[in-house]
Amino acid sequence: MPTTFNPFTGKLQKIALTSSEQTEIREWLDDVTLGSNGVTTLPSLTLASGALTIYDSAGSDYATIQRNEANNELVIKNRVVTVTGYSSEYPPAQNATYVKATSSDAGSGDPFDATDPAKSLTGTRVNNSWRGAAATDTNQRFHIDLGSAKTIKKIYYENFHHSGTFTDIGVQNFTFWGSNTAADFADLVYGNDGTWVSLTISQSTLDEHTAVDVADPKYIDVTNTTAYRYYALKCADNWGYVGLIGIRRIELQTATGSSTVEVDLMSVVDSLVANEKGITTIGGSDGQTILDGNTVDIKIGGSKLIDISDVGDITLTSLTDSTTALSIKNQSLDSVLIIDTVNDRVGIMKTPTVALDVYGKALFQSATNAVDAFKIVNSAGSALLIANTSGYSLGIGTSTPTFRPLHIVDSLNGTIGISIKNTTAGNAAQARMEFESDSAKVWMSIYSASHAIAEYADRFTFFADSTCSGMNFAVQSASASMRFQTGGFTSTYDRIYLDGVGNIGFFGANTFGITAVKTIAIKLGTAPTTNITDQFAFYGADIVAGNTAPHFRTESGQIIKLYQQAHIIDADGTLADITTKFNTLLSYFENTGFLATA
């Protein structure tokens, strides 16, 4: 029994034909002729029903095949296409009264920023998206009050991004709920489900936003027959960013009605006139030319599918938006090339998940030496990456790379210019950057907390190997300074401070007095209260308020102070006065710690 291809399900469906109808079709196919001028002649075909009817697997009338006498086309018509419209429903006002979340970045990432259709879908995330509070990346409720009960059938969303970056902050796993209880809407505790009703959705994840600064609309179907005033998204987690979670846009939609229409699925036009299409030969045996001419067009439904020009160019045009609009396969039927026209993606040896998705090795080779021999640009045409094969440099974020071999320009505040990561724990694990000359090698590393060397574990280290003769830290400007800080990033946390004229400050000291050059200053500290084995302590402490002086604590606990004592008037020569002056001098030495008091 003959079969036909079902264009909706991709399966072969049997055509129910009587014995006489089968005979008619065979005879009709035998009568199809191709004239010497390249014109195909279709004879008339008359069945008992006036058309050939195709039935689906349930026996329902699915489609018909009939000949259009007016333009000599063989037409396939579908009878049961249903079109449904949707309308976005918004809260009565875009504010905290009608849109709430468990937490938010108040003032720059409020929940109602994600429901407001007036906000931008591209550019900065600030005031254009909801973002949870800092150090929060799981278990967030997002509540919407529509003002009155609505039967929501679809969710439109754009997941979180900031000018095409930080897409992994976006919500991943979630559930969708409806309620008509105001107390449910007001309760933002993640685990409190109250009288909320869980609704069935076509997928329980929000797709991660494409890593490009463009709109990336996505839709999720909702199975729902009940009108609810309040709706909730329970956002379980994000796409991997530690400490933040968010959404760029959320809109809830109701169905506005549906209609059934008859659609032309395919028409095979037989008027391939020689002087119009240039076809001179059609054959089928080995070695024969199938299509030969100046230009060949292959159409489906009157739309051009393949265009072969007289200069050898071949254009393939998808007739529909599909995630596999074009698939080229090898003999094993593995997809070698896939073009996704829904998400504008191309995959080589795999199903694409980004604009160009390649599995295996990829080689891009320039045919000429040029400043922009190879270029990757964003949606605005700005260069993201340029290979300068003339100057042998690679530019990222610049259209004119001049420094070789790598030239990076980052003009977006708050982002990471270069990131080197090693997230594997281990006794030798580290993220490392190396610098090597013709004679020496140095590197800087951040080591795993489980590193075998305790002094390296969880620490950032500069290291020069045995071939390196030394290490310099230099600033050329005479007015420049160097700071070594721990505990924070402001001058309060200075531990060593070097100014441009050679003054050195310790422990927060960064002023040296007028005209000071090559001076050492030590900030007032806190005296130690215990002894240190095989060490002495040196610190600054007040003699009296407003008079900080050097202090030493020896290993055995003696405190020695360096400061000026009061003046002693010269002795008058008498034994009594000399004795008094000597005793005063001894007390001075005792006060400074140079003599014991007993």
C-alpha positions, 0 to 999 in steps of 0.5 A: 500500500502506498505511503506518504510523509506526514509533515507534522509528526515526521512519520510515514502514515498509510493512505487508505485507498480502495483497490481501484483507486490504487490502480488509478494512481499507478496509471496516473504516475505512469502518464506523467511525462517530461517533454524535450523542452524540460516541461513536465506534463501532469495528466488529470487524476479523478478519484471517487472523492475528488481528492486523495485524503490522508488520515492520521493514526487515529483515523481522523481526516488529516489532509488532502492531495488534489490537483489545482487545474488553474495553475497545474499544481499538485497541492497538499492542504491541511485541515486542522491547524489551530492558532491560539493568541495570547495577551500579557497581563500586568500588575495594576502598578509596577511597585512593591505593593503588587510585585514582591520577592523574598529578597532584592537589591533594593533601589537597583534590582527590585522585583517590579523592575522585572515585570515592567514592560517599559524597562530595557531588555538589553544593557545594564541590569541596574533598574532593568531586572530583579536581583536577589540580595547579596550572598543569596542564590537559592530559595527565593519567592517571586510574587505577582498580584494581577489585581483581579483573577486571571487564567494564566496560560503562558509565561514569557521570560528573559533570564538575567544578564548584565549587558550580555554577561553574568548570565549564570545569575539567572534562575534555573529550577523553579515551580509555578503556583496560583492563589486567591488568598492575600495572605499567601501573596504577603508571605515570602518565606520560601517553605510556606506554601499556604493555600497556593496551588501548584500549576503544571508547566511545560518545563520547570527550568528557565533557560540561561540567557544567551551570552550576548547583549540582545533580547532572548525571549522564551515561553513556557506553557501553563496547564491551568483552567482556574483564574487566580489573582496571585501567582508565584515563582518559587526559584530554587537555584541559579545557573551556577553563580555563587551569591546572586540570583535574578530574572530580567523579565517575567510576563504572565499571559492569558489566552485570547482565543483560537481558530482553525485554519486551512493551510497550504503545506506544499505545492509542487509546481510542474511549470519548469519552463526551460528558458525560465529555469535553464534546465536542459537535462534530467536523468537518473542513471549513474554518471548522468547530469540531473540538473544542468543550466545557468541557474537552478531553483528548487522550491517547496510551497512556492518558496525558494529552498535551494538556489544554485547560481551560474557562478557556483554559489549554493544558497539553502533557505529554511522555510520555517523556524526550527531548531533543526531547520537544516541538518547535514548528516554523514553516512551513519546519519550523525549530524555533522552540521545543524542550523537552528533558525529559532535561536540563530545558532549553528552546531558542528558535530553537535546540537548547538547551544550557543551561536557557534557550537563546535565539538572537536578541533576547529581551525580558523585560517586567514587567507591574508595578512590584515589588521582584522583578518579574523573578527568577532563582533557583538550585535552593535558591530563592536569588535569583541575579538580581532586577529591582527595577522599583519602585526601578529597580535590578538585583540579582545575588546579593541578594534585596533590591537597593537600590542603583541601577542595579546591586547585586551581592552575592558571598558565595562566597570565592575567586570573581570578582564582576565580570569584564570580558574582551577576549581579542583581541590588537591595537594598540588592544585593551583591557578597559575600564570607564568612569565618566562624570558630567555633566561629566567621564569617567574609565576604567580599562583593562588593555591588550593586550601588542601595544598601539601605545603602549609605555607602555600595553602589557600594563599596567593604567591609570587615565585621566582625559580632558581634561574631568576637573579632577583625581583624588583618592585618599581614605580617611576613617578617621584610622586607615586607611592606603594602600599602593602595592606592586609585586612582591607583596601583603604589606607586604614589597612596600610601595613607598609607604606613607601612614598616617592622620596624614600619615606617608609611608614609601618602599621598605618603610618603614611605621613612623615612631617614637613621636609621629611626624606628617607624617614621611617615612621611607626604608628602607635600600636598595642603593647604585647602582654606576653613574651615571644620565644627567641624574639624581641618585640618592637612597637610604638606606644605612648609615654603619655598621651600625645608622645609616642615613642619606640618600645622594645620587649625582650624575650624575658619580658623587660620593657625598654623605652627610647624617649627624652627625660627631663633636664637635670641642672648641673650639680653645684659641687657639693657631695649632697647635690652630686648624690641627688643628681646621680640618683635622679639620673639612675631613676631616668634609666629605670624609667626607660627600662635600661636599669632594673628598678630593683 
